[in-house]
Amino acid sequence: MISDYIIPLFILLIVFYGIYKKVNIYDCFLEGVGEGLKTIINIIPPLVAMIFAINILLSSEVITFLLSGFSSIFEAINIPQEILPMAILRPISGTASLAVLSDILVNYGPDSFIGRLASTLQGCTDTTIYVLALYFSSIKVTKIRYSLKVGLFADLVGIIASFIIVKIFFL
C-alpha cells in the first residue's frame, strides 16, 4: 500500500531538501529533540493538575447532582439522561468522556439510539478546557478569555448538532 511509504518518503524528502540547502540535518534534529523535551517538561505539571481535578470531579458525583435538577426538561425534549454526563465531561476530558461512551456502548449497544448519539457526540466536540489548561499553560499563554468562550460555544454547537443529526438520521 502507498500509505506505508508516505511517512518514510516524507522524511527522505526533508533530508534531501536539507542536504540541498546545505543544512546540518543532525544538529537540527538534536535541537528539535531538545525543544521537544523542554515542552514535555512544561506540560507535565498542568497535566498532573488536570488529571487530579478530573478525578475529584468524577469521584464527587457533582455531575449527577447537577443534572438531577434538569431531568424533566431533558425528558420533555427526548434527550436520554445517560448521555448528559458525557456531554458535560467531553469539553473537560476526552478520557473521561470516552469512559462514559464505553459504558453506554456496553449497556445499550452501538446500534441503539443512545449508542449512536454518544458516538456522534464524541466526534462532534473537542476537549476545550483540557486543551486550554494543558497546551496554553505550556506555552505561557495567560489570556484565554476569548479562546475559552469560542471553544465552549463550539462544543455547545457540536452537542446540539449531534442531537439533531442523530434524531434526523437514526430515529
C-alpha positions as CSV (number, residue, x, y, z in Angstrom):
1,M,0.0,0.0,0.0
2,I,1.1,3.5,-0.7
3,S,0.2,4.6,2.8
4,D,3.0,2.5,4.2
5,Y,5.5,4.6,2.3
6,I,4.2,8.1,2.7
7,I,5.9,8.9,6.1
8,P,9.3,7.4,5.1
9,L,9.2,9.3,1.8
10,F,8.3,12.5,3.5
11,I,11.3,12.1,5.9
12,L,13.6,11.4,2.9
13,L,12.2,14.5,1.2
14,I,13.1,16.6,4.2
15,V,16.6,15.0,4.5
16,F,17.3,15.6,0.8
17,Y,16.0,19.2,1.0
18,G,18.3,19.8,4.0
19,I,21.3,18.4,2.1
20,Y,20.3,20.6,-0.9
21,K,20.1,23.7,1.3
22,K,23.4,22.7,3.0
23,V,21.9,22.5,6.5
24,N,23.4,20.3,9.2
25,I,20.5,17.9,9.5
26,Y,21.7,16.1,12.5
27,D,22.3,19.2,14.6
28,C,18.8,20.5,13.6
29,F,17.3,17.2,14.7
30,L,19.1,17.3,18.1
31,E,17.9,20.9,18.6
32,G,14.3,19.8,17.8
33,V,14.6,16.9,20.3
34,G,15.8,19.2,23.0
35,E,12.9,21.6,22.4
36,G,10.5,18.7,22.5
37,L,11.9,17.5,25.8
38,K,11.5,21.1,27.2
39,T,7.9,21.1,26.0
40,I,7.2,17.8,27.8
41,I,8.7,19.1,31.0
42,N,6.5,22.2,30.7
43,I,3.4,20.1,30.1
44,I,3.8,17.6,33.0
45,P,2.6,19.9,35.9
46,P,-0.6,21.1,34.2
47,L,-1.3,17.6,33.1
48,V,-1.0,16.2,36.6
49,A,-3.2,19.0,37.9
50,M,-5.8,18.4,35.2
51,I,-5.9,14.6,35.9
52,F,-6.2,15.3,39.6
53,A,-9.1,17.8,39.2
54,I,-10.9,15.4,36.8
55,N,-10.6,12.5,39.2
56,I,-12.0,14.7,42.0
57,L,-14.9,15.8,39.8
58,L,-15.8,12.3,38.8
59,S,-15.5,10.9,42.3
60,S,-17.6,13.6,43.9
61,E,-20.8,12.8,41.9
62,V,-21.3,16.5,41.3
63,I,-22.3,16.0,37.7
64,T,-25.1,13.6,38.7
65,F,-26.3,16.1,41.3
66,L,-26.3,19.0,38.9
67,L,-28.2,17.1,36.2
68,S,-30.9,15.7,38.5
69,G,-32.5,19.2,38.6
70,F,-32.8,19.3,34.8
71,S,-34.2,15.8,34.3
72,S,-37.7,16.9,33.5
73,I,-36.5,19.4,30.8
74,F,-34.4,16.8,29.1
75,E,-37.2,14.2,29.2
76,A,-39.6,16.8,27.5
77,I,-37.2,17.2,24.6
78,N,-36.5,13.4,24.4
79,I,-32.8,13.5,25.4
80,P,-31.7,10.4,27.3
81,Q,-30.3,11.1,30.8
82,E,-27.4,8.7,30.3
83,I,-25.9,10.9,27.6
84,L,-25.7,14.1,29.7
85,P,-22.6,13.2,31.8
86,M,-20.8,12.6,28.6
87,A,-21.9,16.0,27.2
88,I,-20.6,17.7,30.3
89,L,-17.4,15.8,30.5
90,R,-16.4,16.0,26.8
91,P,-15.1,19.6,26.9
92,I,-13.2,18.8,30.1
93,S,-11.6,15.4,29.4
94,G,-11.5,13.1,26.4
95,T,-10.6,10.1,28.5
96,A,-13.5,10.6,30.9
97,S,-16.0,11.1,28.1
98,L,-14.6,8.0,26.4
99,A,-15.2,6.0,29.6
100,V,-18.8,7.2,29.6
101,L,-19.1,6.3,25.9
102,S,-17.7,2.8,26.5
103,D,-20.2,2.3,29.4
104,I,-23.1,3.4,27.1
105,L,-22.0,1.1,24.3
106,V,-21.7,-1.8,26.7
107,N,-25.1,-1.2,28.3
108,Y,-27.1,-0.1,25.3
109,G,-25.2,-1.3,22.2
110,P,-23.6,0.7,19.4
111,D,-26.7,0.4,17.2
112,S,-29.1,1.8,19.8
113,F,-30.3,5.4,19.6
114,I,-28.2,6.3,22.7
115,G,-25.2,4.5,21.4
116,R,-25.3,6.4,18.1
117,L,-25.9,9.6,19.9
118,A,-22.9,9.1,22.3
119,S,-20.7,8.1,19.3
120,T,-21.7,11.2,17.4
121,L,-21.3,13.4,20.4
122,Q,-17.7,12.1,20.9
123,G,-16.9,13.1,17.3
124,C,-18.7,16.4,17.3
125,T,-16.9,18.1,20.2
126,D,-13.4,18.7,21.5
127,T,-11.7,18.8,24.9
128,T,-11.6,22.6,25.1
129,I,-10.8,23.0,28.8
130,Y,-8.2,20.3,28.6
131,V,-6.5,22.0,25.6
132,L,-6.6,25.4,27.2
133,A,-5.2,24.1,30.5
134,L,-2.5,21.9,29.1
135,Y,-1.3,23.4,25.9
136,F,-1.8,27.1,26.6
137,S,-0.1,26.8,30.0
138,S,2.8,25.0,28.5
139,I,3.5,28.0,26.1
140,K,2.7,30.5,28.9
141,V,-0.5,31.9,27.3
142,T,-2.4,33.5,30.2
143,K,-5.2,35.5,28.4
144,I,-7.5,32.7,27.4
145,R,-10.9,34.5,27.8
146,Y,-11.8,34.6,24.1
147,S,-10.4,31.1,23.4
148,L,-12.5,29.7,26.2
149,K,-15.7,31.4,25.1
150,V,-15.2,30.3,21.4
151,G,-14.2,26.8,22.4
152,L,-17.1,26.2,24.7
153,F,-19.5,27.7,22.2
154,A,-18.1,25.4,19.5
155,D,-18.6,22.5,22.0
156,L,-22.2,23.6,22.6
157,V,-22.9,23.7,18.9
158,G,-21.3,20.3,18.5
159,I,-23.5,18.9,21.2
160,I,-26.7,20.4,19.7
161,A,-25.6,19.3,16.2
162,S,-25.0,15.7,17.4
163,F,-28.5,15.5,18.9
164,I,-30.1,16.9,15.7
165,I,-28.1,14.7,13.4
166,V,-28.9,11.5,15.3
167,K,-32.6,12.4,15.5
168,I,-32.7,13.1,11.8
169,F,-30.8,10.1,10.5
170,F,-31.4,7.4,13.1
171,L,-35.0,7.9,14.5
